[in-house]
Amino acid sequence: MIKVPDASAALAYLTAHTEDHLRQLDEFLRIESVSADPARAGEVRRAAGWLQAELSRIGFDNATVHDTSSHPIVTGDWLHAGRAAPTVLMYGHYDVQPADPLDEWVRPPFEPRYEDGRIYARGSGDDKGQLFTHLKAAEAWLATSGALPVNVKVMFEGDEEIGSAPMADFMRRHRDLLAADLMVVSDSTLFDDDETPQITYSMRGIAYFEVHVSGPSRDLHSGHYGGAVANPVNVLAEMLAGLKDDRGRVTIPGFYDRVREVTDAERAAHAGLEVDEEALREEMGVPALDGGEQGYSVFERRSVRPTLDVNGIWGGYSGAGAKTIIPARAGAKLSVRLVPDQDFREIGRLVVEHLQRIAPATVRVETELLHAGAPAVTPVGHPAVGVAAQALEAAFGKAPVLSRGGGSIPMLADAEEILGVKSVLVGFAAANGNFHSPNEWIPVANVTRGMQTIVRLWQGLAEAGAEQLRGA
C-alpha cells in the first residue's frame, strides 16, 4: 500500500470553512445556467467562466473554457502526484433544468433559500451542489498539504440536461487531455432518505423522441366534418395508448430482445433494497402506485427494467370555454429508458418504424429522435467501488448500499467507449430532492458530508495505487 498524506488536516479545513463554502455555493447557484433556454446562453457561459476562475484560484493548472457546437466544456488538471498515484477524471455538469412552473416555487428558483436544514434552489442537487463538493475537496487538500493525493483532471459540461450532444466528439478530440484511470461522478442520490449513502454502479440509457401527426390542412368545424375525417389528436392518443399492453410491457417488436438479465451478484447487492411503497406513494402525492411491468418489484421497475413514457402531448384547442374543431395536427414527446445491453440506435429505429407501421393511412406521422445515450455499468467488484464505500461510510456513519440507478447520464457510456475509463458514482443529493421540479433542494449536511467523502475517496484511491485501478 502506498503511503499518502493523512486526510485529517483537509477534513479540519472543511469544518473551519463551512460558512465560506456555503456562500460560494450560493454564488454559483445564482447563475441561471439553463441550457435548454437560448435566452440564457450567456448565463450558461458565465457559469463556465465561474468554474474556470474557481479552478485557477484553488490551484489547478490549465483551467480552460472550450467552445463546442453548443455550450462550453470546462477542463483543468493537477498532475503532480506522481506515476504511482492514480489519475482521476472528475466529471459534473453545471447546466440546470428550466425552473418552470415558476408560480410553484416558494422563493425565486435562483435565489438560494435555507430552511429546515435544506438548500432550496435550481441546481442545488442536480448537479451544481454535488459538483461543488469536488471543488472544495480539492481546495481542502491543496490548502493544507499543498498537494492532492491523486492526479486529478476535471471535465464539466453545460449540456447534460439537453442530451450532452458535444461530449462524445470532445472526448474523441481530447483523449490525451482526458486520459485517466477512473472517472468519479456525483450526479446521483442517497438511497431512501437523507441518511443512507448509495453507490450507483449503473445508469440507464435514454432515447428521446418527438412525434407529429398531421391530418387536414387546417382546423375543421367538427359539426360539418366530424365523421368524415380522421382527428389527429384521437389518432395520436390511440397510437400512444397502444405502446404498452395490459401487463405494462412495451409492445414495440424487438424492444426487449437485448435486455440483459440481472446477475446473481447484482441480486445479492440489491438484497434489502426494496422501497417502502406507501412512503413512495405519499412522496409522489398519488392515490396509488401504478402496477407497471408485471413480474417485477417497484425497485426493479425503477432501475433494472426499460421504460417508455409520454413526457408531453399537445393538439387542438386548450383555451377557456369551447371551440368545436377537428385539429389539423397533434404532437407528443416520448422518452425511453434503456438498460444493458439495449442499443439506443436500434431502439430509435424500432420506435420510429413501429409508429409508422401502426399509423392509419388517414394521417401523416413524422417521428424524430431528439437525443439518446447508452446505458453504463461498472462491475460491483471494481476496486474503486470498495474504496468509495469506505469513504462514504466514514463521512455518513453508515455503510452505503449498491444500486442501479433509473436515470441517465449520457456521457458515461461514451467515456468508457472513447476513453476506456470506468465510472464510480457517489451521490449526495436527497432521493426526493425535487430534481427537474419546483423547489429543488439538497440537505446542507450532505453538501459538507459530500466534501468529506471526496477528500477520503482520493486518499483511499491513492493508497490503492494506479496499478490496481488500471488492472480492473
Secondary structure, 3 states (H helix, E strand, C coil): CCCCCCCHHHHHHHHHCHHHHHHHHHHHHCCCCECCCHHHHHHHHHHHHHHHHHHHHHCCEEEEEECCCCCCEEEEEECCCCCCCCEEEEEEECCECCCCCHHHCCCCCCCCEEECCEEECCCCCCCHHHHHHHHHHHHHHHHHHCCCCCEEEEEEECCHHHCCCCHHHHHHHCHHHHCCCEEEECCCECCCCCCCCEEEEEECEEEEEEEEEECCCCCEEHHHHECCECCHHHHHHHHHHCCECCCCCECCCCCCCCCCCCCHHHHHHHCCCCCCHHHHHHHHCCCCCCCCCCCCCHHHHCCCCCEEEEEEEEECCCCCCCCCEECCEEEEEEEEEECCCCCHHHHHHHHHHHHHHHCCCCCEEEEEEEEEECCEECCCCCHHHHHHHHHHHHHHCCCCEEEECCCCCCHHHHHHHHHCCCEEEECCECCCCCCCCCCCEEEHHHHHHHHHHHHHHHHHHHHHCHHHHHCC
